[in-house]
Amino acid sequence: RLSVQVHPSDAHKELIPAGDTGKDEAWVVLSEGPEARIYAGLKAGSCEQDLRQAIANGTVPSQLTSFAPKPGNGVFIPAGTVHSLSDVVVFEVQENSDVTFRLYDWDHIDPRSGQRRPLQVNEAIACIDFKQSAIRPVTPSKEQTQPVLRESLVQCAHFGVIRLTGENPFVVGKVGMPRTLVCLEGNGQLQHAGTSYSFGKGDLLLLSAEVGACS
């Protein structure tokens, strides 16, 4: 179980260390266990007083909306959203930031210290978007079906997540725009400048902005 946590937006500069940023993130569900759950967003009408009372009582999960994830689900977690997950493997895309404030940690004991990990309740509450409605899996936007299926899962100010599915050759990469390719299933080859790079499930390839289009 991931701790129940929240990340600040770029607007909360007073909560972000110098040189760091806020943190939008997105998940693509890869597999789920029998008790898989994604918690994202507070229940309608939740306020700071309700949340502080739940923290004091150890009942924070009762304040969260949640759903049972399925493989292939895309989930967008904007900064300011209270979130957690359990019994699920996800591929995460995020702003390059580790600024995290914990509200609740399921009573975990840190094996290194033998103590419960510290919470950052005041900082977390300061950056929560209490108007954030329940988060649910995104509806993929189908951009094309040939030569492979191309679906847009998430597009935000900081990154985009596109899923490509198929067995035919296709073009990836763009001049002036870095791309990261992650193989979620199967295997293939990336061809660039006369060289082939093989990849399989779990492999990641970085296409720098100067690489341009590849097959």
N, CA and C of each residue as an Amber inpcrd file, in Angstrom:
protein
   645
   0.8370000  -1.1980000   0.0000000   0.0000000   0.0000000   0.0000000
   0.8690000   1.2430000   0.0000000   0.6170000   2.0880000  -0.9730000
   1.2470000   3.3970000  -0.9890000   0.6290000   4.2430000   0.1150000
   1.4280000   5.0540000   0.7680000   0.8640000   5.9380000   1.7860000
  -0.1880000   6.8560000   1.1660000  -1.1450000   7.2840000   1.9700000
  -2.1290000   8.2700000   1.5170000  -1.4070000   9.6160000   1.5010000
  -1.2880000  10.2080000   0.3370000  -0.3880000  11.3370000   0.1620000
  -0.9400000  12.3490000  -0.8210000  -0.2460000  13.4700000  -0.9050000
  -0.6130000  14.5110000  -1.8570000   0.6620000  15.2370000  -2.2670000
   0.6880000  15.7040000  -3.5000000   1.8120000  16.4800000  -4.0090000
   1.3400000  17.9150000  -4.2730000   2.1910000  18.8990000  -4.0120000
   1.7980000  20.2880000  -4.2730000   1.8200000  20.6040000  -5.7550000
   1.0570000  21.5980000  -6.1440000   1.1400000  22.1290000  -7.5070000
   2.2510000  23.1620000  -7.5630000   2.6110000  23.5870000  -8.7550000
   3.6470000  24.6000000  -8.9150000   3.2540000  25.9190000  -8.2440000
   1.9620000  26.1070000  -7.9920000   1.4970000  27.3580000  -7.3850000
   1.8720000  27.4580000  -5.9060000   2.1590000  26.3100000  -5.2700000
   2.4790000  26.3190000  -3.8420000   3.9920000  26.4250000  -3.6390000
   4.5390000  27.5090000  -4.0750000   5.9950000  27.6830000  -4.0310000
   6.5430000  27.6530000  -2.6220000   5.7390000  28.0570000  -1.6430000
   6.2140000  28.0850000  -0.2590000   6.4050000  26.6770000   0.3050000
   5.8510000  25.6630000  -0.3560000   5.9540000  24.2820000   0.1130000
   6.9720000  23.4610000  -0.6770000   7.5420000  24.0680000  -1.7120000
   8.4310000  23.3260000  -2.6160000   9.8770000  23.7680000  -2.3900000
  10.7860000  22.8290000  -2.1170000  12.1950000  23.1920000  -1.9330000
  12.7630000  23.8680000  -3.1690000  13.7510000  24.7090000  -2.9600000
  14.3960000  25.4070000  -4.0730000  14.9200000  24.4040000  -5.0960000
  14.6510000  24.6820000  -6.3600000  15.1110000  23.8150000  -7.4330000
  14.1840000  22.6610000  -7.7540000  13.1200000  22.4730000  -6.9650000
  12.1660000  21.3930000  -7.2160000  10.8890000  21.9770000  -7.8160000
   9.9240000  21.1210000  -8.1070000   8.6680000  21.5470000  -8.7220000
   7.4930000  20.8600000  -8.0400000   6.3100000  21.2390000  -8.4650000
   5.1220000  20.5020000  -8.0840000   5.1090000  19.1580000  -8.8070000
   3.9930000  18.4290000  -8.7020000   4.0080000  17.0820000  -9.2760000
   2.6230000  16.6160000  -9.7080000   2.3590000  16.7420000 -11.0040000
   1.2720000  15.9930000 -11.6310000   1.8160000  14.6020000 -11.9390000
   0.9550000  13.5910000 -11.9180000   1.4040000  12.2550000 -12.3040000
   0.2710000  11.4910000 -12.9670000   0.6490000  10.4230000 -13.6540000
  -0.3270000   9.5610000 -14.3120000   0.1090000   8.1160000 -14.1440000
  -0.8660000   7.2240000 -14.1010000  -0.5830000   5.7920000 -13.9830000
  -1.2430000   5.0430000 -15.1300000  -0.5580000   3.9950000 -15.5860000
  -1.1670000   3.0030000 -16.4660000  -1.1100000   1.6740000 -15.7200000
  -2.2590000   1.0630000 -15.4830000  -2.3240000  -0.1650000 -14.7000000
  -1.7970000  -1.3320000 -15.5320000  -0.8150000  -2.0550000 -14.9660000
  -0.2190000  -3.1970000 -15.6570000  -0.8040000  -4.5210000 -15.1740000
  -1.0090000  -4.6500000 -13.8800000  -1.6060000  -5.8750000 -13.3370000
  -2.2290000  -5.5640000 -11.9920000  -3.1560000  -6.4180000 -11.5830000
  -3.8380000  -6.1800000 -10.3150000  -3.9590000  -7.4810000  -9.5470000
  -3.9380000  -7.3680000  -8.2020000  -4.1400000  -8.5090000  -7.3410000
  -5.5890000  -8.6000000  -6.9020000  -5.9070000  -9.5860000  -6.0810000
  -7.3050000  -9.7910000  -5.6690000  -7.8750000  -8.6590000  -4.8340000
  -7.0080000  -7.8600000  -4.2010000  -7.5010000  -6.7550000  -3.3740000
  -7.0680000  -5.4070000  -3.9530000  -6.9150000  -5.3470000  -5.2630000
  -6.4390000  -4.1200000  -5.9130000  -7.4170000  -2.9690000  -5.6920000
  -6.8430000  -1.8060000  -5.3850000  -7.6600000  -0.6110000  -5.1610000
  -6.8330000   0.6160000  -5.4840000  -7.4530000   1.5760000  -6.1540000
  -6.8480000   2.8810000  -6.3540000  -7.7210000   3.9080000  -5.6410000
  -7.0950000   4.6700000  -4.7670000  -7.7650000   5.7440000  -4.0320000
  -7.3270000   7.0660000  -4.6580000  -8.2780000   7.8770000  -5.0570000
  -7.9210000   9.1400000  -5.7200000  -9.0610000  10.1430000  -5.5790000
  -8.8090000  11.1780000  -4.7940000  -9.8110000  12.2150000  -4.5820000
 -10.5870000  11.9980000  -3.2940000 -11.0550000  13.0910000  -2.7120000
 -11.8620000  13.0300000  -1.4960000 -13.3400000  12.8780000  -1.8400000
 -14.0950000  12.3020000  -0.9260000 -15.5330000  12.1860000  -1.1310000
 -16.1700000  13.5740000  -1.1540000 -17.2500000  13.6820000  -1.9040000
 -17.9390000  14.9730000  -2.0480000 -18.2870000  15.5490000  -0.6870000
 -18.0090000  16.8360000  -0.5210000 -18.3390000  17.5200000   0.7160000
 -17.2730000  17.4540000   1.7840000 -16.1980000  16.6970000   1.5470000
 -15.1230000  16.6070000   2.5430000 -14.4470000  17.9670000   2.6940000
 -14.1200000  18.3100000   3.9230000 -13.4690000  19.5930000   4.1960000
 -12.2710000  19.3510000   5.1050000 -11.5480000  20.4220000   5.3770000
 -10.3400000  20.2950000   6.2020000 -10.6760000  19.7270000   7.5830000
 -11.7510000  20.1870000   8.1950000 -12.1130000  19.7070000   9.5250000
 -12.3950000  18.2100000   9.5120000 -13.1410000  17.7360000   8.4870000
 -13.4480000  16.3070000   8.3710000 -12.1590000  15.4990000   8.2390000
 -11.2400000  16.0070000   7.4270000 -10.0090000  15.2760000   7.1630000
  -9.1320000  15.2250000   8.4090000  -9.0130000  16.3250000   9.1090000
  -8.2070000  16.3280000  10.3370000  -8.7970000  15.3770000  11.3780000
 -10.1050000  15.3280000  11.4700000 -10.7400000  14.4060000  12.4140000
 -10.4610000  12.9630000  12.0180000 -10.5090000  12.6760000  10.7170000
 -10.2340000  11.3240000  10.2430000  -8.7780000  10.9320000  10.5020000
  -7.8600000  11.8820000  10.3720000  -6.4510000  11.6080000  10.6630000
  -6.2880000  11.2650000  12.1410000  -6.9400000  12.0400000  13.0020000
  -6.8530000  11.7990000  14.4440000  -7.4440000  10.4410000  14.8190000
  -8.4880000  10.0200000  14.0940000  -9.1750000   8.7600000  14.4030000
  -8.6040000   7.5670000  13.6480000  -7.6800000   7.8070000  12.7170000
  -7.1490000   6.7090000  11.9080000  -8.1290000   6.1850000  10.8870000
  -9.0590000   7.0520000  10.4280000 -10.0930000   6.6150000   9.4830000
  -9.9980000   7.3610000   8.1480000  -8.7990000   7.7580000   7.7730000
  -8.6170000   8.5190000   6.5310000  -9.2120000   7.8120000   5.3120000
  -9.0390000   6.4800000   5.1470000  -9.6060000   5.8340000   3.9500000
 -11.0990000   6.0670000   3.7680000 -11.8130000   6.2930000   4.8630000
 -13.2590000   6.5200000   4.7530000 -13.5760000   7.8450000   4.0750000
 -12.5910000   8.7440000   3.9790000 -12.7860000  10.0350000   3.3360000
 -12.4410000  10.0070000   1.8480000 -11.9070000   8.8750000   1.3710000
 -11.3960000   8.8080000   0.0030000 -12.3540000   8.0890000  -0.9320000
 -12.4170000   8.5550000  -2.1680000 -13.0990000   7.7870000  -3.1990000
 -12.1230000   6.7570000  -3.7560000 -12.6330000   5.6440000  -4.2590000
 -11.7500000   4.6010000  -4.7680000 -12.4710000   3.7670000  -5.8160000
 -11.6960000   2.9760000  -6.5400000 -12.2680000   2.0410000  -7.5120000
 -11.3300000   0.8520000  -7.6640000 -11.8670000  -0.2370000  -8.2030000
 -11.0790000  -1.4450000  -8.4690000 -10.4610000  -1.3120000  -9.8600000
  -9.1290000  -1.1800000  -9.9750000  -8.4990000  -0.9710000 -11.2740000
  -8.4230000  -2.2530000 -12.0950000  -8.3440000  -2.0700000 -13.4130000
  -8.1820000  -3.1800000 -14.3430000  -6.9750000  -2.9050000 -15.2390000
  -6.2710000  -3.9560000 -15.6720000  -5.1310000  -3.7460000 -16.5640000
  -5.5180000  -2.9150000 -17.7810000  -4.6840000  -1.9390000 -18.0860000
  -4.9490000  -1.0520000 -19.2070000  -5.5530000   0.2770000 -18.8010000
  -6.1130000   0.3630000 -17.5860000  -6.6690000   1.6370000 -17.1230000
  -5.5930000   2.7190000 -17.1080000  -5.9490000   3.8990000 -17.5740000
  -5.1100000   5.0760000 -17.4140000  -5.7260000   5.9770000 -16.3620000
  -4.8950000   6.5210000 -15.4710000  -5.3930000   7.3420000 -14.3700000
  -4.5330000   8.5960000 -14.2770000  -5.1550000   9.7660000 -14.2640000
  -4.4300000  11.0250000 -14.1340000  -4.6360000  11.5710000 -12.7280000
  -3.5330000  11.8590000 -12.0320000  -3.5600000  12.3720000 -10.6710000
  -2.9840000  13.7910000 -10.6750000  -3.8180000  14.8160000 -10.8090000
  -3.2900000  16.1910000 -10.7780000  -2.7100000  16.5120000  -9.4030000
  -1.7220000  17.3980000  -9.3840000  -1.2070000  17.8830000  -8.1110000
  -2.3610000  18.4010000  -7.2630000  -2.2840000  18.1530000  -5.9480000
  -3.3500000  18.5670000  -5.0530000  -4.3900000  17.4960000  -4.7970000
  -4.2510000  16.3340000  -5.4520000  -5.2030000  15.2360000  -5.2790000
  -4.6960000  14.2540000  -4.2380000  -5.4780000  13.9670000  -3.2210000
  -5.1260000  12.9410000  -2.2460000  -5.2410000  11.5830000  -2.9290000
  -4.2120000  10.7320000  -2.7670000  -4.2320000   9.4740000  -3.4880000
  -3.4350000   8.3910000  -2.7770000  -3.7110000   7.1580000  -3.1670000
  -2.9940000   5.9870000  -2.6960000  -3.3540000   4.8400000  -3.6300000
  -2.6570000   3.7190000  -3.4770000  -3.0270000   2.5120000  -4.2300000
  -2.5720000   1.2910000  -3.4540000  -3.1730000   0.1460000  -3.7870000
  -2.8870000  -1.0770000  -3.0540000  -3.0480000  -2.2880000  -3.9660000
  -2.1190000  -3.2390000  -3.8680000  -2.2050000  -4.5320000  -4.5680000
  -2.3370000  -4.3550000  -6.0770000  -1.5690000  -3.4320000  -6.6230000
  -1.6430000  -3.1540000  -8.0540000  -0.2580000  -2.7170000  -8.5370000
   0.0920000  -3.0980000  -9.7590000   1.3340000  -2.6500000 -10.3810000
   0.9800000  -1.6330000 -11.4540000   1.6000000  -0.4550000 -11.3790000
   1.3250000   0.5900000 -12.3560000   2.6320000   1.0850000 -12.9610000
   2.5400000   1.5820000 -14.1810000   3.6240000   2.3500000 -14.7870000
   3.3030000   3.8150000 -14.5380000   4.2550000   4.5320000 -13.9270000
   3.9870000   5.9160000 -13.5340000   4.7790000   6.9010000 -14.3770000
   4.0920000   7.9370000 -14.8210000   4.7070000   9.0740000 -15.5050000
   4.4640000  10.2870000 -14.6210000   5.4900000  11.1160000 -14.4180000
   5.3200000  12.2150000 -13.4710000   6.2240000  13.3830000 -13.8270000
   5.8780000  14.5240000 -13.2420000   6.8570000  15.6070000 -13.2190000
   8.0630000  15.1280000 -12.4180000   9.2250000  15.6430000 -12.7600000
  10.4660000  15.1920000 -12.1360000  10.5970000  15.8070000 -10.7380000
   9.8070000  15.2680000  -9.8140000   9.7490000  15.8240000  -8.4650000
   9.4670000  14.7140000  -7.4640000  10.0620000  14.8320000  -6.2770000
   9.8010000  13.8790000  -5.2010000   9.1490000  14.5600000  -4.0000000
   8.5320000  15.7080000  -4.2120000   7.9050000  16.4360000  -3.1060000
   6.5790000  15.7580000  -2.7590000   6.5590000  15.0890000  -1.6120000
   5.3980000  14.3040000  -1.1970000   5.0720000  14.5970000   0.2580000
   3.7930000  14.7880000   0.5440000   3.3380000  15.0110000   1.9130000
   2.3730000  13.8900000   2.2850000   2.6850000  13.1670000   3.3590000
   1.8700000  12.0270000   3.7890000   0.8060000  12.4540000   4.7930000
  -0.4230000  11.9770000   4.5720000  -1.5340000  12.1980000   5.4950000
  -1.7680000  10.9910000   6.3970000  -1.4770000   9.8010000   5.8520000
  -1.7930000   8.5520000   6.5520000  -0.9280000   7.4640000   5.9410000
  -0.4300000   6.5460000   6.7830000   0.5180000   5.5480000   6.2810000
   0.1100000   4.1200000   6.6260000  -1.1890000   3.9040000   6.8500000
  -1.7110000   2.5620000   7.0960000  -1.0080000   1.8910000   8.2940000
  -0.4610000   2.6930000   9.1980000   0.2520000   2.1820000  10.3790000
   1.4860000   1.3570000  10.0370000   2.0710000   1.6190000   8.8820000
   3.3100000   0.9420000   8.5060000   4.4320000   1.2600000   9.4960000
   5.3140000   0.2960000   9.6830000   6.5210000   0.4900000  10.4850000
   7.7160000   0.4840000   9.5400000   8.5300000   1.5070000   9.6090000
   9.7380000   1.5870000   8.7860000  10.7230000   0.5360000   9.2850000
  11.1150000  -0.4380000   8.4330000  12.0010000  -1.5130000   8.8960000
  13.3770000  -1.0170000   9.3280000  13.7800000   0.1400000   8.8310000
  15.1080000   0.6570000   9.1910000  15.1070000   1.2990000  10.5710000
  14.0400000   2.0050000  10.8900000  13.9990000   2.7190000  12.1740000
  13.1730000   2.0020000  13.2300000  12.2940000   1.0930000  12.7940000
  11.3900000   0.4460000  13.7380000  10.2680000   1.3510000  14.2010000
  10.1430000   2.5160000  13.5700000   9.1260000   3.4980000  13.9410000
   8.1750000   3.7480000  12.7680000   7.0520000   4.3350000  13.0830000
   6.1590000   4.7710000  12.0080000   6.7950000   5.9400000  11.2750000
   6.6090000   5.9780000   9.9650000   7.1640000   7.0860000   9.1970000
   6.4230000   8.3770000   9.5400000   7.1350000   9.5050000   9.5070000
   6.4950000  10.7810000   9.8710000   5.4380000  11.1920000   8.8550000
   4.4500000  11.9100000   9.3260000   3.4150000  12.4960000   8.4710000
   3.6990000  13.9860000   8.3230000   3.1590000  14.5730000   7.2670000
   3.2890000  16.0140000   7.0290000   1.8810000  16.5890000   6.8360000
   1.0870000  16.5080000   7.8830000  -0.3390000  16.8030000   7.7820000
  -0.5990000  18.2560000   7.3810000   0.0400000  19.1880000   8.0460000
  -0.2350000  20.6000000   7.7520000   0.1570000  20.9600000   6.3270000
   1.3260000  20.4810000   5.8870000   1.7660000  20.7620000   4.5180000
   0.8220000  20.1230000   3.5000000   0.3910000  18.8970000   3.7880000
  -0.5110000  18.2050000   2.8700000  -1.8320000  18.9530000   2.7360000
  -2.4230000  19.3130000   3.8710000  -3.7230000  19.9920000   3.8390000
  -3.6100000  21.3340000   3.1290000  -2.4620000  21.9940000   3.2790000
  -2.2780000  23.3020000   2.6450000  -2.3280000  23.2310000   1.1230000
  -1.9910000  22.0760000   0.5510000  -1.9560000  21.9950000  -0.9140000
  -3.0530000  21.1080000  -1.5050000  -3.9560000  20.5920000  -0.6680000
  -5.0530000  19.7670000  -1.1890000  -6.0610000  20.6280000  -1.9370000
  -6.4980000  20.1480000  -3.0720000  -7.5910000  20.7800000  -3.8080000
  -8.8960000  20.1500000  -3.3240000  -9.5640000  20.8050000  -2.3820000
 -10.7810000  20.2370000  -1.8010000 -11.9550000  20.2610000  -2.7800000
 -11.7830000  20.9180000  -3.9150000 -12.8200000  20.9110000  -4.9460000
 -12.6290000  19.7690000  -5.9310000 -11.5240000  19.0230000  -5.7860000
 -11.2370000  17.9210000  -6.7010000 -12.2860000  16.8280000  -6.5530000
 -12.9430000  16.4960000  -7.6360000 -13.9510000  15.4360000  -7.5890000
 -13.2780000  14.0700000  -7.6690000 -14.0770000  13.0270000  -7.5440000
 -13.5540000  11.6630000  -7.5820000 -12.8080000  11.4010000  -8.8850000
 -11.6600000  10.7590000  -8.7800000 -10.8690000  10.3960000  -9.9520000
 -11.2890000   9.0070000 -10.4210000 -11.4970000   8.8710000 -11.7040000
 -11.8280000   7.5890000 -12.2970000 -10.8910000   7.3410000 -13.4830000
 -10.8220000   6.1220000 -13.9960000  -9.9830000   5.8740000 -15.1690000
 -10.3650000   6.7980000 -16.3180000  -9.3580000   7.2480000 -17.0490000
  -9.6170000   8.1270000 -18.1820000 -10.2560000   7.3230000 -19.3170000
 -10.9570000   8.0130000 -20.1870000 -11.4780000   7.3930000 -21.4000000
 -10.4680000   7.6350000 -22.5130000  -9.8150000   6.5800000 -23.0300000
  -8.8040000   6.7890000 -24.0710000  -9.3940000   7.4680000 -25.2940000
  -8.6170000   8.3950000 -25.8610000  -9.0210000   9.0630000 -27.0870000
  -8.3330000   8.3740000 -28.2590000  -9.1110000   7.7250000 -29.1260000
  -8.5530000   6.9700000 -30.2540000  -8.1490000   7.9400000 -31.3590000
  -6.8460000   8.0480000 -31.6070000  -6.3250000   8.9900000 -32.5950000
  -6.1700000   8.3540000 -33.9640000  -5.8870000   7.0540000 -34.0230000
  -5.8040000   6.3480000 -35.3020000  -5.8430000   4.8550000 -35.0350000
  -6.1880000   4.0950000 -36.0640000  -6.2290000   2.6420000 -35.9420000
  -5.2050000   1.9450000 -36.8330000  -4.6580000   2.6500000 -37.8170000
  -3.6680000   2.0780000 -38.7260000  -2.4450000   2.9810000 -38.8140000
  -1.2400000   2.4400000 -38.9410000  -0.9120000   1.0120000 -39.0170000
  -1.0270000   0.2810000 -37.6840000  -1.1040000   1.0530000 -36.5710000
  -1.3670000   0.4700000 -35.2550000  -2.3860000   1.3490000 -34.5350000
  -2.9930000   0.7900000 -33.4970000  -3.9290000   1.5590000 -32.6960000
  -3.1540000   2.5730000 -31.8570000  -3.5310000   3.8450000 -31.9630000
  -2.8870000   4.9190000 -31.2050000  -3.9430000   5.5860000 -30.3440000
  -3.7490000   5.5150000 -29.0070000  -4.7050000   6.0840000 -28.0660000
  -4.0080000   7.0990000 -27.1660000  -4.6220000   8.2560000 -27.0120000
  -4.1350000   9.2490000 -26.0690000  -4.7990000   8.9970000 -24.7170000
  -3.9820000   8.7410000 -23.6940000  -4.5090000   8.4850000 -22.3560000
  -4.5130000   9.7460000 -21.4980000  -3.4110000  10.4870000 -21.5120000
  -3.2810000  11.6910000 -20.6870000  -2.5100000  12.7510000 -21.4620000
  -3.0040000  13.9710000 -21.4380000  -2.2740000  15.1240000 -21.9660000
  -2.4120000  16.2490000 -20.9570000  -1.3010000  16.6800000 -20.3780000
  -1.3490000  17.8040000 -19.4460000  -0.2230000  18.7690000 -19.7980000
  -0.0510000  19.7960000 -19.0070000   0.9340000  20.8280000 -19.3320000
   2.3660000  20.3190000 -19.2740000   2.5910000  19.1960000 -18.5790000
   3.9620000  18.7390000 -18.3350000   4.3490000  17.4850000 -19.1070000
   3.3860000  16.6750000 -19.5210000   3.7020000  15.4390000 -20.2400000
   2.4430000  14.9030000 -20.9250000   2.6610000  13.9620000 -21.8150000
   1.5540000  13.2590000 -22.4570000   1.8250000  11.7680000 -22.4230000
   0.7690000  10.9610000 -22.3910000   0.8850000   9.5060000 -22.3880000
   0.0670000   8.9600000 -23.5540000   0.7600000   8.3130000 -24.4870000
   0.1290000   7.7170000 -25.6600000   0.3590000   6.2080000 -25.6170000
  -0.6720000   5.4130000 -25.9180000  -0.5110000   3.9610000 -25.9880000
  -0.6200000   3.5080000 -27.4430000   0.3740000   2.7450000 -27.8810000
   0.4090000   2.2060000 -29.2470000   0.3050000   0.6900000 -29.1580000
  -0.6330000   0.1070000 -29.9170000  -0.8600000  -1.3300000 -29.8580000
  -0.9580000  -1.8860000 -31.2700000  -0.1370000  -2.8750000 -31.5900000
  -0.2270000  -3.4830000 -32.9100000   1.0040000  -4.2890000 -33.2500000
   1.0230000  -4.8400000 -34.4780000   2.1150000  -5.7000000 -34.9160000
   2.7800000  -5.2010000 -36.1880000   2.3290000  -4.0670000 -36.7150000
   2.8980000  -3.5280000 -37.9470000   3.9220000  -2.4380000 -37.6410000
   4.8510000  -2.1740000 -38.5630000   5.7960000  -1.0690000 -38.3670000
   5.0590000   0.2600000 -38.2520000   5.5950000   1.1430000 -37.4290000
   5.0170000   2.4710000 -37.2720000   6.1260000   3.4530000 -36.9260000
   5.8330000   4.7250000 -37.0410000   6.8270000   5.7750000 -36.8160000
   6.6530000   6.3610000 -35.4180000   7.7880000   6.5670000 -34.7360000
   7.7880000   7.2180000 -33.4230000   8.8490000   8.3080000 -33.4350000
   8.7540000   9.2260000 -32.4920000   9.7550000  10.2820000 -32.3950000
   9.3840000  11.5050000 -33.2000000   9.9450000  12.6360000 -32.8040000
   9.6440000  13.9010000 -33.4610000  10.7930000  14.8650000 -33.2090000
  11.2010000  15.5660000 -34.2490000  12.2850000  16.5350000 -34.1070000
  11.8820000  17.6220000 -33.1000000  12.7820000  17.9150000 -32.1630000
  12.5290000  18.9710000 -31.1930000  11.6970000  18.5550000 -29.9970000
  11.3350000  17.2690000 -29.9160000  10.4940000  16.8050000 -28.8080000
  11.0300000  15.4720000 -28.2730000  11.4900000  15.4100000 -27.0320000
  11.9540000  14.1360000 -26.4910000  10.7790000  13.1890000 -26.2540000
  11.0350000  11.9150000 -26.4750000  10.0150000  10.8880000 -26.2420000
  10.6480000   9.7430000 -25.4580000   9.8550000   9.0890000 -24.6460000
  10.2810000   7.8830000 -23.9530000   9.3510000   6.7550000 -24.3680000
   9.9210000   5.6600000 -24.8460000   9.1340000   4.4930000 -25.2420000
   9.2810000   3.4240000 -24.1700000   8.1620000   2.8690000 -23.7340000
   8.1800000   1.8150000 -22.7270000   7.3860000   0.6360000 -23.2800000
   8.0090000  -0.5230000 -23.2970000   7.3360000  -1.7210000 -23.8080000
   6.5530000  -2.3770000 -22.6740000   5.2340000  -2.3770000 -22.7980000
   4.3730000  -2.9630000 -21.7700000   4.0600000  -4.4270000 -22.0370000
   4.0430000  -4.8270000 -23.2990000   3.8010000  -6.2210000 -23.6650000
   4.5430000  -6.5140000 -24.9560000   4.8860000  -7.7820000 -25.1560000
   5.4980000  -8.2050000 -26.4240000   6.9440000  -7.7720000 -26.5470000
   7.3780000  -7.5620000 -27.7980000   8.7520000  -7.1510000 -28.0640000
   8.8050000  -6.5040000 -29.4330000   9.9500000  -5.9070000 -29.7570000
  10.0730000  -5.2570000 -31.0550000  11.4790000  -4.7460000 -31.2820000
  11.6180000  -3.9230000 -32.3180000  12.8970000  -3.3070000 -32.6570000
  12.6760000  -1.8500000 -33.0370000  13.5670000  -1.0130000 -32.5690000
  13.5870000   0.3870000 -32.9620000  14.7300000   0.5730000 -33.9620000
  14.4290000   1.1840000 -35.1080000  15.4450000   1.3820000 -36.1330000
  15.7370000   2.8670000 -36.2970000  17.0350000   3.1900000 -36.2120000
  17.4570000   4.5860000 -36.3510000  18.8740000   4.6330000 -36.9160000
  19.0580000   5.4370000 -37.9490000  20.3810000   5.6620000 -38.5460000
  21.0880000   4.3600000 -38.8840000  20.3260000   3.4000000 -39.4240000
  20.9120000   2.1470000 -39.8660000  21.1740000   1.1340000 -38.7660000
  20.7830000   1.4180000 -37.5450000  21.0040000   0.5030000 -36.4250000
  19.6720000   0.0910000 -35.8210000  19.5650000  -1.1900000 -35.4460000
  18.3550000  -1.6990000 -34.8010000  18.6160000  -1.9290000 -33.3140000
  17.6540000  -1.5120000 -32.5090000  17.7390000  -1.6800000 -31.0560000
  16.5720000  -2.5500000 -30.6120000  16.8690000  -3.7570000 -30.1180000
  15.8190000  -4.6780000 -29.6960000  15.3060000  -4.3040000 -28.3080000
  14.0200000  -4.5390000 -28.0820000  13.4440000  -4.2870000 -26.7670000
  12.3550000  -5.3060000 -26.4820000  12.0710000  -5.4880000 -25.2140000
  11.0250000  -6.3970000 -24.7630000  10.2810000  -5.8160000 -23.5900000
   9.3890000  -6.5870000 -23.0220000   8.5390000  -6.1140000 -21.9300000
   9.3870000  -5.5490000 -20.7940000   9.0600000  -4.3360000 -20.3790000
   9.7680000  -3.6850000 -19.2910000  10.9100000  -2.8010000 -19.7230000
  11.3150000  -2.8930000 -20.9920000  12.4240000  -2.0610000 -21.4780000
  11.9490000  -0.6510000 -21.7930000  12.8670000   0.2860000 -21.6470000
  12.5800000   1.6980000 -21.8910000  13.6400000   2.2620000 -22.8340000
  13.2080000   3.0250000 -23.8160000  14.1320000   3.6880000 -24.7340000
  13.8620000   5.1810000 -24.7150000  14.9250000   5.9600000 -24.5610000
  14.8110000   7.4110000 -24.5800000  15.1900000   7.9310000 -25.9530000
  14.2630000   8.6280000 -26.5890000  14.5340000   9.2930000 -27.8540000
  14.7550000  10.7630000 -27.5560000  15.9890000  11.2100000 -27.6180000
  16.2760000  12.6090000 -27.3330000  15.6390000  13.4930000 -28.4220000
  15.5410000  14.7660000 -28.1400000  14.8500000  15.6940000 -29.0480000
  15.5090000  15.7750000 -30.4150000  16.8040000  15.4590000 -30.4920000
  17.5120000  15.5730000 -31.7650000  17.4120000  14.3190000 -32.6250000
  16.8630000  13.2440000 -32.1030000  16.8110000  11.9770000 -32.8480000
  15.8270000  12.0630000 -34.0020000  14.6640000  12.6580000 -33.7650000
  13.6470000  12.7360000 -34.8120000  12.9000000  11.4350000 -34.9880000
  12.3330000  11.2470000 -36.1760000  11.4620000  10.0910000 -36.4370000
  12.2770000   8.8080000 -36.5690000  11.7340000   7.7250000 -35.9830000
  12.3230000   6.3890000 -36.0520000  11.2170000   5.4030000 -36.4290000
  11.6140000   4.2320000 -36.8900000  10.6460000   3.1730000 -37.2150000
  10.6900000   2.1310000 -36.1100000
